[in-house]
Amino acid sequence: MLDQLEGKPIPGTDEAQGPFFSLDGQWLGFFQQNSSNSSFRWRNKLKKVQVIGGATITLCDAGAYNAGASWALDGTIIFGTVNQGLSKVSAAGGTPQAITQLDSKRGDRSHRWPQILPGGQAVLFAAGAAAFDDAKIVALSFKTSQQRVLVDGGTYPHYAHTGPAQPDKRGTGHIVYWRRGSLFAVPFDLARLEVTGSPVPILEGVRGVGASGNISYSFSDAGSLVYVPGVATQAELSPELSLAWVDRQGKAQPIPRRRTRTSTCACRRKASAWPSRSFGRPTGPQVRMPE
């Protein structure tokens, strides 16, 4: 739970990224890099594991770089891949199917950070060109296949309920998103998939990477917010790269890492959070579960 700071690693989640929960909180989905062949280091598999532990299960291939995922009530997982549209796959595994195509007229270069809306009839995502802190927040209706731009200038959207959390019910609430280090909220009609007001800032100092749109915050259905304090940056260090001092003779002395990179996800029913990456550990980053 969020009132406990200590965690324990979940076996089988070395090199895990982008954790996300099933709606019942019993499963944890994540992306894992293929490290068996160095030439394919950045090829990802989409996997799942029970929260209580057990064998990890591979669901499908997930491209070179993950860009978020969301688990629907019907057992469908929607996920993003850099430089592509969104795809879906059964939580039981299978072949991914594309559900969005990049819109060249809109300047799309990638669809990222999906969140399936309550009721399971639509999904939010960020459609961006270059820097994702100026991406567009878009809603896709599964019924009509139509897309609607909700916000022009933001990334990493989440839907926040106004009233009690009931994932299978419709109502009104707010779209929360990140831009340049701050969270904003805009009123949103869930039934009509329409913004009904103007955005307002609600929290400053939320860590995020503007270039990728990968932001360290999440909500539970109960309205609990978990986030990593920090500033907006335009890049993030790869686990394959490190800093070093280089003298005039070209001799390099590595600078030890002192940073920790995390991704946050809130269990929709239990409001727990897992960091997904941690630099500098001998066994590599793992998903960790609060004890």
Backbone bond lengths (Angstrom), bond angles and torsions (degrees), N, CA, C in turn:
res aa  C-N    CA-C-N  psi(-1)  N-CA   C-N-CA  omega(-1)  CA-C   N-CA-C  phi
1 M - - - 1.457 - - 1.529 109.34 -
2 L 1.346 115.51 168.47 1.452 119.63 -175.15 1.525 113.63 -70.94
3 D 1.352 117.75 -14.94 1.458 119.45 178.85 1.530 111.46 -87.19
4 Q 1.337 117.72 6.84 1.451 122.52 177.87 1.521 108.77 -119.46
5 L 1.330 116.00 127.81 1.457 121.05 -174.93 1.520 112.96 -93.18
6 E 1.331 117.97 -21.90 1.451 120.65 -178.35 1.523 110.05 -84.23
7 G 1.320 115.65 145.32 1.451 120.32 178.58 1.512 110.74 -135.57
8 K 1.320 114.93 168.72 1.456 120.37 176.01 1.518 108.37 -130.75
9 P 1.347 117.22 142.70 1.468 119.64 -178.89 1.517 111.54 -69.63
10 I 1.325 115.93 145.21 1.453 121.51 173.64 1.523 107.78 -90.08
11 P 1.317 118.83 121.37 1.473 120.77 -177.94 1.529 111.48 -56.92
12 G 1.327 114.51 141.99 1.454 119.88 177.02 1.507 114.79 89.36
13 T 1.346 117.06 3.66 1.462 119.78 -176.87 1.528 113.33 -109.92
14 D 1.332 117.69 22.13 1.465 120.00 174.17 1.528 109.24 -56.91
15 E 1.326 116.73 138.59 1.473 123.87 -179.42 1.524 112.64 64.51
16 A 1.323 117.54 23.33 1.471 120.91 -179.67 1.521 111.27 -74.85
17 Q 1.324 115.32 148.63 1.463 122.31 177.51 1.531 108.80 -139.70
18 G 1.331 115.23 157.69 1.454 121.56 168.89 1.506 116.02 56.35
19 P 1.347 120.57 52.68 1.464 120.61 -178.32 1.521 112.22 -67.44
20 F 1.329 116.03 147.67 1.469 122.09 176.44 1.523 108.80 -152.63
21 F 1.338 116.52 148.10 1.453 122.21 -174.83 1.525 112.68 -95.83
22 S 1.334 115.72 151.63 1.457 120.53 162.79 1.524 107.80 -70.16
23 L 1.341 117.16 160.44 1.463 119.99 -175.11 1.525 112.82 -65.32
24 D 1.336 117.30 -27.06 1.462 119.08 178.50 1.516 112.56 -86.58
25 G 1.336 117.13 -1.41 1.460 120.96 177.60 1.515 114.62 73.54
26 Q 1.337 118.09 10.12 1.458 120.92 -176.90 1.529 113.32 -91.83
27 W 1.315 116.08 -20.14 1.466 121.05 -177.60 1.521 110.50 -124.63
28 L 1.302 114.76 151.10 1.453 121.81 175.17 1.529 108.08 -122.48
29 G 1.331 116.58 121.23 1.448 120.79 173.80 1.523 109.67 -93.79
30 F 1.330 116.75 154.34 1.454 120.40 179.53 1.525 109.31 -164.38
31 F 1.329 115.38 165.16 1.455 122.38 174.15 1.527 108.18 -103.35
32 Q 1.306 115.52 143.88 1.467 119.54 179.86 1.521 109.36 -136.65
33 Q 1.315 115.52 132.26 1.454 120.75 -178.98 1.524 110.88 -74.63
34 N 1.316 114.91 145.33 1.457 121.45 175.34 1.517 108.79 -82.59
35 S 1.324 116.87 103.32 1.468 120.86 -176.05 1.526 112.41 -101.90
36 S 1.341 117.49 7.01 1.463 119.69 -178.50 1.521 112.13 -74.17
37 N 1.342 116.23 -21.16 1.457 120.55 -179.64 1.514 107.86 -136.05
38 S 1.329 117.74 117.54 1.463 121.10 -174.17 1.518 112.37 -60.79
39 S 1.331 117.62 -28.10 1.462 119.87 -179.62 1.523 111.89 -72.12
40 F 1.330 116.36 -15.12 1.460 120.57 178.33 1.530 110.05 -119.60
41 R 1.305 115.97 34.07 1.458 121.97 -174.30 1.515 111.95 -55.50
42 W 1.329 116.85 -36.89 1.453 119.05 -172.33 1.528 113.30 -101.55
43 R 1.330 117.67 18.97 1.447 120.52 170.81 1.526 108.10 -84.30
44 N 1.322 116.53 132.09 1.452 121.23 -175.65 1.516 111.99 -107.51
45 K 1.318 114.75 151.23 1.450 123.24 167.45 1.530 107.59 -114.74
46 L 1.323 116.18 139.81 1.462 120.98 171.55 1.522 107.32 -89.36
47 K 1.338 115.65 125.91 1.468 120.61 -174.66 1.531 110.43 -132.45
48 K 1.331 114.91 169.65 1.463 120.37 173.58 1.523 108.75 -142.13
49 V 1.321 115.42 157.31 1.458 122.13 177.61 1.525 107.44 -151.03
50 Q 1.314 116.76 146.59 1.463 119.58 175.74 1.527 109.96 -67.83
51 V 1.326 115.90 142.69 1.459 121.02 -179.06 1.521 111.29 -59.85
52 I 1.329 117.57 -33.68 1.461 120.68 -178.98 1.522 111.76 -77.59
53 G 1.346 116.34 -4.70 1.447 120.42 179.50 1.523 111.65 106.59
54 G 1.310 115.71 169.74 1.457 120.94 -178.42 1.514 110.24 134.37
55 A 1.325 115.25 -171.88 1.460 120.41 -178.66 1.520 110.36 -71.61
56 T 1.341 116.83 140.96 1.457 120.33 173.69 1.522 108.90 -79.56
57 I 1.331 115.77 146.90 1.456 122.20 -177.03 1.520 108.55 -120.32
58 T 1.320 117.24 124.48 1.461 121.89 177.64 1.518 109.96 -81.31
59 L 1.339 115.87 130.06 1.456 121.52 -178.69 1.517 112.27 -98.17
60 C 1.348 117.32 -43.06 1.464 120.03 -178.01 1.522 109.89 -173.57
61 D 1.333 116.04 170.49 1.461 121.90 168.36 1.523 108.77 -71.69
62 A 1.340 116.16 147.31 1.470 118.85 -174.98 1.518 112.72 -135.78
63 G 1.324 118.78 28.26 1.449 120.83 172.98 1.511 113.39 78.49
64 A 1.328 114.80 -172.11 1.453 120.92 -173.72 1.526 112.86 -79.60
65 Y 1.327 117.38 -41.63 1.461 121.47 -177.52 1.522 108.62 -135.01
66 N 1.325 116.11 129.01 1.461 118.67 -179.33 1.517 110.63 -77.81
67 A 1.338 115.21 154.24 1.461 120.67 179.12 1.523 110.10 -140.29
68 G 1.343 115.64 45.33 1.447 120.89 173.17 1.516 114.13 92.79
69 A 1.343 115.60 159.32 1.456 121.22 179.43 1.525 109.55 -155.37
70 S 1.333 115.99 158.71 1.466 122.33 -179.38 1.518 108.58 -146.45
71 W 1.337 116.51 142.00 1.468 123.76 -172.53 1.524 108.55 -108.34
72 A 1.332 117.75 123.62 1.466 122.32 -175.98 1.526 111.56 -92.62
73 L 1.336 115.13 165.08 1.457 121.59 179.52 1.525 112.22 -62.01
74 D 1.339 116.85 -32.97 1.462 120.24 -176.81 1.519 113.31 -84.12
75 G 1.335 117.60 7.70 1.449 120.77 178.33 1.511 114.57 87.00
76 T 1.322 116.98 12.72 1.462 121.76 175.75 1.522 109.78 -92.94
77 I 1.307 116.96 140.64 1.459 122.40 174.48 1.523 108.14 -113.38
78 I 1.320 116.82 126.42 1.455 122.53 175.65 1.525 107.98 -105.36
79 F 1.325 116.87 132.08 1.467 119.38 -177.21 1.514 110.64 -139.67
80 G 1.332 113.95 157.82 1.453 121.34 179.19 1.514 111.45 -110.18
81 T 1.320 115.57 151.15 1.465 123.32 176.05 1.524 107.91 -133.63
82 V 1.313 116.99 135.44 1.461 121.07 -177.82 1.527 110.63 -55.92
83 N 1.340 115.25 135.66 1.464 124.50 178.48 1.521 113.76 68.59
84 Q 1.326 116.76 21.30 1.454 121.68 176.71 1.527 109.52 -140.38
85 G 1.356 115.29 171.34 1.446 120.45 171.94 1.520 110.57 -79.99
86 L 1.337 116.57 -175.58 1.460 121.62 178.44 1.521 110.10 -78.71
87 S 1.342 115.30 152.24 1.460 122.66 175.77 1.521 109.31 -129.28
88 K 1.327 115.70 162.46 1.461 120.94 175.70 1.517 109.48 -130.78
89 V 1.339 114.99 152.95 1.448 121.17 177.88 1.521 107.65 -151.28
90 S 1.312 117.40 151.09 1.457 121.16 175.64 1.524 110.10 -67.55
91 A 1.342 116.38 144.03 1.462 120.51 176.58 1.520 111.41 -66.41
92 A 1.337 117.34 -10.94 1.454 121.20 174.49 1.518 111.35 -86.98
93 G 1.351 116.71 -8.12 1.450 121.60 -179.09 1.519 111.95 102.32
94 G 1.319 116.36 162.08 1.453 120.50 179.78 1.510 111.51 151.45
95 T 1.323 115.34 -161.77 1.460 121.74 179.76 1.529 109.37 -93.85
96 P 1.324 118.96 126.38 1.471 120.60 -179.67 1.529 110.93 -64.54
97 Q 1.330 115.39 148.05 1.460 122.76 175.78 1.517 109.03 -122.14
98 A 1.315 117.07 133.68 1.461 121.27 178.37 1.520 110.29 -69.97
99 I 1.333 117.35 137.61 1.462 120.94 177.09 1.527 112.18 -119.55
100 T 1.330 117.91 -13.46 1.466 120.75 172.82 1.522 109.07 -135.19
101 Q 1.320 114.43 152.71 1.456 122.20 174.60 1.527 108.19 -118.60
102 L 1.316 116.88 144.76 1.457 120.17 179.41 1.528 109.71 -65.20
103 D 1.336 115.46 135.53 1.462 122.44 -178.05 1.530 108.56 -98.49
104 S 1.320 116.74 104.05 1.463 120.53 -177.79 1.529 111.73 -65.98
105 K 1.317 117.69 -31.96 1.460 120.25 178.56 1.531 111.49 -65.96
106 R 1.332 115.81 -30.11 1.457 120.63 178.72 1.521 111.27 -86.76
107 G 1.328 116.21 -9.36 1.456 120.57 -179.11 1.514 113.99 85.02
108 D 1.337 117.61 18.88 1.460 120.79 -177.58 1.525 111.12 -65.55
109 R 1.329 114.95 138.02 1.460 121.39 169.50 1.516 110.91 -124.03
110 S 1.342 116.22 -11.05 1.460 119.55 -179.50 1.522 108.91 -169.15
111 H 1.340 116.41 144.86 1.462 122.75 171.49 1.523 107.81 -112.41
112 R 1.329 116.44 122.38 1.458 120.92 -170.69 1.530 112.69 -135.72
113 W 1.325 114.29 165.17 1.459 125.54 169.46 1.536 113.09 55.04
114 P 1.351 116.82 57.67 1.467 119.66 -179.71 1.524 112.65 -71.92
115 Q 1.326 115.79 147.83 1.463 122.06 167.32 1.515 108.32 -137.13
116 I 1.326 116.19 118.50 1.455 120.80 177.37 1.519 108.49 -71.34
117 L 1.326 116.21 129.94 1.458 121.19 -176.81 1.524 111.39 -78.47
118 P 1.331 117.95 154.38 1.468 121.16 177.29 1.525 111.23 -53.36
119 G 1.313 115.98 138.74 1.450 121.00 -175.21 1.503 112.85 96.42
120 G 1.344 117.09 -20.55 1.446 121.66 174.92 1.511 115.55 71.43
121 Q 1.337 117.72 19.17 1.457 120.62 -177.19 1.524 113.57 -101.42
122 A 1.329 117.30 -2.67 1.459 120.65 -177.42 1.523 109.15 -159.30
123 V 1.333 115.37 163.59 1.453 121.16 178.62 1.524 108.84 -136.20
124 L 1.326 116.10 140.36 1.455 122.50 171.19 1.524 108.75 -91.48
125 F 1.336 116.72 149.39 1.458 120.01 172.46 1.522 109.04 -160.16
126 A 1.319 115.69 167.31 1.466 122.29 176.33 1.516 108.91 -104.21
127 A 1.333 116.29 128.24 1.463 122.69 176.89 1.515 107.71 -111.38
128 G 1.334 116.85 116.13 1.450 119.44 -173.51 1.506 113.50 -129.09
129 A 1.322 114.67 163.01 1.456 121.96 177.10 1.525 109.11 -106.40
130 A 1.317 117.21 -78.36 1.465 120.70 179.99 1.528 108.80 -101.02
131 A 1.339 117.01 -96.13 1.459 120.88 178.98 1.520 109.89 -74.15
132 F 1.332 116.16 131.75 1.460 119.65 -174.21 1.519 113.95 -84.05
133 D 1.330 119.07 -7.08 1.459 117.51 173.94 1.528 110.70 -72.63
134 D 1.323 117.62 -10.40 1.462 122.16 173.30 1.528 111.42 -114.69
135 A 1.325 116.07 28.00 1.462 120.17 178.70 1.529 110.06 -74.59
136 K 1.308 115.49 176.82 1.460 122.30 175.25 1.528 109.09 -104.83
137 I 1.338 116.41 136.34 1.460 121.84 173.57 1.524 107.48 -88.86
138 V 1.334 116.27 121.84 1.456 121.73 -172.18 1.522 109.92 -124.11
139 A 1.340 116.47 144.85 1.458 122.61 172.18 1.523 108.87 -112.33
140 L 1.332 116.71 130.72 1.455 123.11 176.44 1.519 109.02 -110.07
141 S 1.342 117.44 122.55 1.460 122.63 175.19 1.520 109.23 -85.49
142 F 1.339 117.64 124.52 1.458 120.42 177.19 1.529 111.44 -70.40
143 K 1.333 116.03 -27.94 1.465 120.44 -177.53 1.523 111.57 -71.67
144 T 1.328 116.92 -43.58 1.467 120.79 -175.31 1.522 113.42 -104.84
145 S 1.339 116.95 -13.15 1.470 123.56 -175.61 1.526 112.37 65.17
146 Q 1.323 117.01 13.29 1.455 120.58 179.27 1.522 110.63 -89.28
147 Q 1.341 114.65 146.33 1.456 121.54 176.71 1.525 109.90 -108.74
148 R 1.332 115.39 143.26 1.460 120.82 178.71 1.515 109.35 -131.60
149 V 1.332 117.21 125.04 1.462 121.49 176.08 1.527 108.53 -76.45
150 L 1.330 115.82 122.42 1.460 121.59 -177.88 1.531 112.15 -98.04
151 V 1.328 116.00 -38.43 1.464 121.47 -176.86 1.526 107.58 -138.87
152 D 1.301 117.13 134.69 1.465 122.21 176.34 1.522 107.87 -107.93
153 G 1.325 116.70 97.73 1.461 121.26 -179.28 1.514 112.16 118.03
154 G 1.325 117.44 77.53 1.456 121.90 -180.00 1.513 110.40 169.52
155 T 1.330 116.96 174.20 1.451 121.13 -179.21 1.514 110.33 -154.89
156 Y 1.332 116.61 172.28 1.457 126.02 174.39 1.535 111.67 55.42
157 P 1.340 118.19 60.30 1.461 120.84 -175.11 1.528 113.19 -76.08
158 H 1.317 114.67 145.40 1.467 122.84 172.16 1.521 108.63 -136.38
159 Y 1.318 115.62 145.49 1.462 120.57 173.71 1.519 108.86 -94.01
160 A 1.326 116.99 130.84 1.466 122.91 178.64 1.523 108.70 -116.68
161 H 1.336 116.81 125.17 1.454 121.48 179.67 1.519 110.90 -68.37
162 T 1.335 115.68 146.83 1.463 120.83 172.81 1.518 110.23 -79.91
163 G 1.337 116.09 -41.59 1.463 121.36 -176.30 1.514 111.31 -107.78
164 P 1.367 116.55 -157.81 1.460 120.87 179.74 1.523 111.63 -58.25
165 A 1.322 115.19 146.72 1.462 120.33 -175.89 1.520 110.81 -75.84
166 Q 1.332 116.85 115.95 1.451 122.89 175.40 1.522 107.88 -139.44
167 P 1.346 117.10 92.45 1.463 120.22 -172.52 1.522 114.48 -58.34
168 D 1.364 118.45 -23.83 1.452 119.97 -177.23 1.520 112.44 -93.37
169 K 1.341 117.99 5.20 1.462 121.77 -179.22 1.524 109.67 -112.93
170 R 1.333 115.07 154.51 1.453 120.65 177.13 1.519 109.92 -102.94
171 G 1.311 115.60 160.19 1.451 120.42 -179.76 1.507 109.66 176.90
172 T 1.319 116.38 -155.19 1.451 121.10 178.68 1.519 109.28 -116.25
173 G 1.297 114.87 160.39 1.453 120.38 -179.73 1.512 109.27 -171.89
174 H 1.320 116.27 -145.42 1.457 121.22 -179.58 1.531 110.32 -136.11
175 I 1.308 115.62 147.80 1.454 121.55 166.47 1.526 107.41 -91.45
176 V 1.321 116.29 122.43 1.462 121.97 176.47 1.524 107.32 -104.74
177 Y 1.324 116.14 136.48 1.459 120.49 -179.57 1.524 109.41 -149.10
178 W 1.326 115.19 169.05 1.474 121.95 -175.71 1.515 110.08 -113.84
179 R 1.330 114.62 142.14 1.460 120.04 171.35 1.523 109.46 -152.52
180 R 1.320 115.89 121.26 1.471 123.31 173.40 1.527 113.01 51.69
181 G 1.328 116.20 46.21 1.453 121.15 172.71 1.504 116.07 92.56
182 S 1.329 118.61 -2.98 1.468 121.93 -178.09 1.518 110.81 -127.21
183 L 1.352 115.07 151.52 1.459 121.38 171.79 1.523 109.48 -94.31
184 F 1.325 115.12 139.98 1.457 122.37 176.55 1.525 108.51 -122.93
185 A 1.336 115.85 156.16 1.459 121.53 176.24 1.518 109.04 -132.60
186 V 1.336 115.46 139.82 1.456 121.24 178.09 1.527 108.06 -133.08
187 P 1.353 118.69 134.58 1.467 120.45 179.94 1.520 111.37 -60.21
188 F 1.343 115.15 143.58 1.462 119.95 -172.34 1.514 110.38 -143.91
189 D 1.337 116.01 131.44 1.459 122.61 175.20 1.523 107.81 -92.90
190 L 1.324 116.51 109.66 1.461 121.37 -173.71 1.527 112.03 -68.31
191 A 1.324 117.23 -36.95 1.461 120.57 -177.89 1.523 111.62 -67.85
192 R 1.328 116.81 -38.79 1.466 121.07 -176.80 1.523 112.87 -97.83
193 L 1.332 116.98 -5.64 1.471 121.95 -177.88 1.521 110.94 54.63
194 E 1.331 115.00 49.29 1.459 120.62 -177.93 1.518 110.75 -131.97
195 V 1.322 115.27 141.42 1.462 121.25 169.80 1.520 108.44 -75.50
196 T 1.330 116.16 135.78 1.472 119.79 -174.71 1.522 113.33 -118.48
197 G 1.312 118.11 14.32 1.454 120.58 -179.98 1.519 110.28 -167.39
198 S 1.308 114.90 -165.86 1.468 121.48 -178.51 1.528 110.35 -102.59
199 P 1.335 117.82 147.02 1.467 120.48 178.79 1.519 111.89 -71.18
200 V 1.342 115.45 147.31 1.461 122.01 176.05 1.523 108.49 -133.04
201 P 1.345 118.40 144.88 1.472 120.17 176.64 1.523 109.98 -71.93
202 I 1.333 116.59 139.72 1.468 120.13 -178.98 1.525 113.03 -123.01
203 L 1.342 118.59 -21.08 1.460 120.27 -179.18 1.513 109.69 -158.55
204 E 1.338 116.74 129.84 1.455 122.00 175.74 1.525 110.35 -101.33
205 G 1.322 115.35 161.78 1.456 120.42 173.29 1.515 114.25 75.24
206 V 1.340 117.46 43.46 1.464 122.25 176.39 1.523 108.34 -104.96
207 R 1.301 116.03 125.84 1.460 121.01 -175.06 1.523 110.57 -66.45
208 G 1.344 115.93 137.00 1.449 120.18 178.24 1.512 111.59 -169.18
209 V 1.317 115.11 161.58 1.464 122.27 179.47 1.516 107.98 -113.40
210 G 1.330 116.27 110.44 1.450 120.25 -175.57 1.513 113.66 -64.73
211 A 1.326 117.86 -33.67 1.458 120.74 -176.75 1.523 111.98 -64.18
212 S 1.328 117.02 -40.68 1.460 121.13 -177.84 1.522 112.92 -98.70
213 G 1.345 115.99 -21.50 1.455 119.55 -174.98 1.513 113.64 79.43
214 N 1.332 117.98 12.34 1.456 122.12 -179.61 1.530 109.13 -84.49
215 I 1.322 116.63 110.73 1.466 122.13 -171.04 1.521 110.13 -118.46
216 S 1.321 116.13 142.56 1.468 121.33 -173.85 1.520 111.52 -94.68
217 Y 1.339 116.03 71.44 1.462 120.00 172.03 1.519 109.53 -154.68
218 S 1.343 115.75 160.08 1.457 120.86 176.14 1.523 109.06 -160.97
219 F 1.343 115.17 162.83 1.458 122.85 178.12 1.524 109.93 -120.51
220 S 1.338 116.33 149.93 1.455 121.07 165.24 1.525 108.23 -96.69
221 D 1.337 116.98 166.69 1.457 120.19 177.57 1.525 112.08 -63.88
222 A 1.337 116.43 -24.53 1.460 120.38 178.87 1.517 112.38 -78.69
223 G 1.337 116.99 -3.21 1.451 120.56 177.54 1.508 114.84 95.35
224 S 1.342 117.93 3.40 1.460 120.62 178.36 1.527 109.48 -73.26
225 L 1.320 115.93 134.57 1.462 122.67 178.83 1.514 109.06 -107.87
226 V 1.330 116.20 130.41 1.464 121.64 172.46 1.519 107.15 -121.15
227 Y 1.328 116.54 134.44 1.457 119.95 -178.21 1.512 110.22 -153.32
228 V 1.328 115.32 163.73 1.459 122.33 175.97 1.523 107.89 -105.15
229 P 1.332 119.07 117.29 1.466 119.99 177.47 1.525 110.51 -63.76
230 G 1.310 115.56 147.66 1.455 119.27 178.92 1.507 111.28 164.32
231 V 1.308 115.37 -159.90 1.460 121.45 -176.29 1.516 109.47 -124.15
232 A 1.319 114.44 166.91 1.458 120.61 175.89 1.513 109.73 -80.98
233 T 1.323 116.06 134.36 1.451 121.64 174.08 1.520 108.44 -126.85
234 Q 1.314 116.77 166.95 1.460 120.62 179.46 1.526 112.48 -106.69
235 A 1.326 117.33 1.75 1.462 120.29 178.91 1.511 108.49 -155.40
236 E 1.318 115.27 162.39 1.454 120.75 176.19 1.519 108.69 -136.79
237 L 1.325 116.70 147.35 1.453 120.49 -178.35 1.521 110.60 -71.45
238 S 1.313 116.41 134.54 1.456 121.37 173.11 1.519 108.80 -77.32
239 P 1.344 117.81 146.40 1.466 118.80 175.72 1.519 112.47 -64.38
240 E 1.360 116.61 -12.49 1.456 119.67 178.25 1.523 111.73 -87.56
241 L 1.335 118.37 -8.60 1.454 121.93 -176.05 1.515 110.58 -113.12
242 S 1.324 116.81 154.14 1.461 121.29 176.20 1.512 108.78 -149.01
243 L 1.324 115.66 160.49 1.453 121.94 177.74 1.526 109.85 -90.97
244 A 1.322 115.46 153.77 1.458 119.55 178.94 1.520 109.76 -152.92
245 W 1.348 116.28 149.92 1.452 122.14 168.74 1.532 107.98 -84.27
246 V 1.319 118.29 135.98 1.459 122.24 178.05 1.525 108.36 -124.49
247 D 1.333 116.64 123.63 1.456 119.46 -179.10 1.534 110.31 -85.41
248 R 1.346 116.89 -178.74 1.456 121.27 -175.78 1.528 112.95 -67.74
249 Q 1.310 116.80 -18.22 1.458 120.10 177.65 1.528 112.34 -91.30
250 G 1.327 116.37 1.31 1.455 120.69 178.03 1.518 114.50 87.32
251 K 1.335 117.43 6.84 1.452 120.39 178.76 1.528 109.80 -79.15
252 A 1.327 116.15 127.69 1.467 121.69 -176.57 1.520 110.85 -101.94
253 Q 1.328 115.40 138.34 1.458 121.44 174.96 1.525 107.60 -123.36
254 P 1.345 118.32 111.35 1.467 120.74 -177.00 1.528 112.23 -58.90
255 I 1.310 115.93 142.25 1.456 122.35 174.64 1.524 107.55 -96.73
256 P 1.339 118.21 120.64 1.469 119.88 -177.82 1.524 111.03 -58.45
257 R 1.323 115.02 141.98 1.460 119.90 177.05 1.518 110.28 -72.48
258 R 1.320 115.31 139.23 1.464 120.04 176.67 1.523 110.95 -129.95
259 R 1.353 114.56 8.28 1.459 118.67 -178.41 1.515 109.64 -101.65
260 T 1.311 115.71 152.65 1.448 122.53 171.45 1.508 108.27 -123.48
261 R 1.302 115.46 127.97 1.453 120.43 179.20 1.516 108.39 -104.52
262 T 1.312 117.83 129.35 1.452 120.44 -175.87 1.507 111.24 -130.45
263 S 1.321 114.79 154.29 1.450 121.59 165.61 1.516 106.77 -120.10
264 T 1.306 117.32 143.00 1.453 120.47 -177.59 1.509 109.93 -113.62
265 C 1.316 115.65 144.26 1.463 120.54 171.67 1.507 107.53 -144.63
266 A 1.309 116.71 136.94 1.458 121.55 -178.08 1.506 109.79 -102.68
267 C 1.332 116.17 126.93 1.454 119.87 173.38 1.513 107.84 -63.06
268 R 1.313 118.00 125.64 1.461 121.31 -169.27 1.515 111.72 -63.89
269 R 1.329 118.37 -27.21 1.449 119.82 -178.42 1.531 113.28 -104.95
270 K 1.345 116.43 -23.98 1.464 118.99 -174.21 1.516 113.75 -113.65
271 A 1.306 116.95 -7.17 1.470 122.40 177.00 1.513 112.53 54.04
272 S 1.309 116.56 44.42 1.460 121.94 173.86 1.516 109.15 -99.44
273 A 1.312 116.17 163.69 1.474 119.14 -178.12 1.505 110.24 -138.57
274 W 1.321 115.23 143.34 1.453 122.20 177.58 1.518 110.01 -120.93
275 P 1.335 119.58 131.55 1.463 118.65 163.78 1.519 108.80 -77.61
276 S 1.327 116.94 143.13 1.458 118.40 -174.54 1.511 113.59 -106.47
277 R 1.341 118.68 -18.24 1.453 119.21 179.82 1.522 109.17 -139.07
278 S 1.300 114.99 144.69 1.462 119.67 177.39 1.511 108.19 -146.07
279 F 1.338 117.19 115.68 1.456 120.95 -177.30 1.527 110.89 -76.79
280 G 1.307 114.68 150.78 1.462 120.15 169.18 1.504 114.98 86.72
281 R 1.340 118.95 6.99 1.454 119.78 178.32 1.528 109.06 -92.33
282 P 1.323 117.27 142.31 1.465 119.41 -175.15 1.518 112.64 -58.35
283 T 1.320 119.25 -36.28 1.452 121.86 -175.89 1.507 112.33 -93.46
284 G 1.334 118.34 4.70 1.455 120.42 -179.63 1.520 110.72 85.76
285 P 1.340 116.29 170.08 1.452 121.14 -178.78 1.515 111.68 -67.75
286 Q 1.303 116.38 146.16 1.447 122.61 176.91 1.521 109.80 -136.96
287 V 1.335 115.23 156.54 1.461 119.44 167.46 1.506 107.81 -73.82
288 R 1.329 116.76 135.83 1.465 120.37 -177.70 1.511 110.33 -121.53
289 M 1.325 115.39 142.16 1.441 122.33 -176.62 1.519 109.99 -112.72
290 P 1.354 119.52 128.24 1.453 120.50 177.47 1.515 110.95 -58.25
291 E 1.303 116.69 140.16 1.463 120.54 -179.47 1.523 110.41 -85.72
